[in-house]
């Protein structure tokens, strides 16, 4: 890597280290001296910490980790049925949240089918 490339990488690492919420990711081309594309994304401090911890623990660059994660996620979205992709965050309305709280405070009685399932009984029509 050239001295200019090393300085650019050093500067990028300092920017990442001091940016509390904003992270700049350089997606490197096959020639490691020049970035192909840059994206800017706002992420939570927790996510930033998780990225840094994983990258440090596995000896990989954060940009590489982020690109691999994005590619992995896009592949899953292409190949899996939409109803089995579980989002990492669920956003609910205040009304929905209140219903969940009420169900936790006063849970419904389990159905017979659920009680049988939990008891390990065979379900009719199942192998």
Helices and strands as residue ranges (DSSP letters): H 3-18, E 22-28, E 35-42, H 45-58, H 62-79, G 82-84, H 94-105, H 112-119
